Amino acid sequence: MSIRVLFLGEIVGKPGITCVKNALRPLREARSIDLVIANAEGATGGFGLGKAHSMQLLKLGIDVITGGEKLYYKLDMVEFIDKNPSILRAANYPQQNPGRGVRYLTVAEQKVCIINLLGNADFPRTHLSNAFALAQYLVDQALGEGAIALVQFHASPTAEKLTMGHMLKGKAAAVIGTHTKVLSADATILRGGTAYITDNGRCGSQMSVGGFDPDGEIEKQITAVPRRSQECWESLELVGVLVDIDDSGKAVAIEPIRIPVDGKQEQTPCTSTSP
């Protein structure tokens, strides 16, 4: 049986949660979406994911939440992630770490395996096992169990994500890149029926710097003085990609999704004067 999967872009702060709250359920019903996967490691103020926000997002219609290098930033998530199989850390963290990086579930009578991985480069605070070797092992294991493999790869360099996509083409039904929070223009079906995109964007302010007020980010670059990033409310959108997978377990379509959201009732727009 064919399935339709929505991979939401990274949810950034309360503006991102507002996008999910206002737009996800109508989209899910209108497009007959079977499964929703979202990176939410920045849902709590842009840095980390708290227990309360994770529970809220799951109630709003997200089926599986993933996270990368920021998932353990909130102490209550370190304790809570073991209790909730719908929240995935990177599978290539040490096995004794709280949580899990793989989730098997049944979607529209089809066995699905969701695999979450963190890239090898540009994460100096983490010391993880090789994402590529583990990806091969986990995808082969999923296929051996008759499951469709869906890989979310939280990585920084575009070359790293492209390499993962090409390595798994014809095996994984989807390889979806996250982390840079900018919707890339390379959504495609790789040879063998693998849906791929380098980055599926962000849910939240699109007229911002990764979901944050541009003025504060500019000041940090000019002065090198640390300051707290401020959430931005300008031009809110629910962003992601929609992937159709046929009954043979191959992706047949990938479509970028951008839905404007009115967040004025939740919060006034950011005060940035940047264009």
LINJOUR-V57551 format. One record per run of one state. SS is the DSSP state (alpha for helix, beta for strand, coil for the rest). FROM is the first residue (numbers start at 1). TO is the last residue. Records with the same first field share a line. If there is no record, write none. Layout:
# LINJOUR-V57551
SS->FROM-TO / FROM-TO
This chain:
# LINJOUR-V57551
coil->1-2 / 9-9 / 31-34 / 40-41 / 43-50 / 60-63 / 67-74 / 84-86 / 89-99 / 101-101 / 108-109 / 119-130 / 145-147 / 155-157 / 169-173 / 179-182 / 184-187 / 191-193 / 198-199 / 201-201 / 206-208 / 210-211 / 213-213 / 224-230 / 232-235 / 246-250 / 262-275
beta->3-8 / 10-12 / 35-39 / 42-42 / 64-66 / 87-88 / 100-100 / 102-107 / 110-118 / 148-154 / 174-178 / 183-183 / 188-190 / 194-197 / 200-200 / 202-205 / 209-209 / 212-212 / 231-231 / 236-245 / 251-261
alpha->13-30 / 51-59 / 75-83 / 131-144 / 158-168 / 214-223
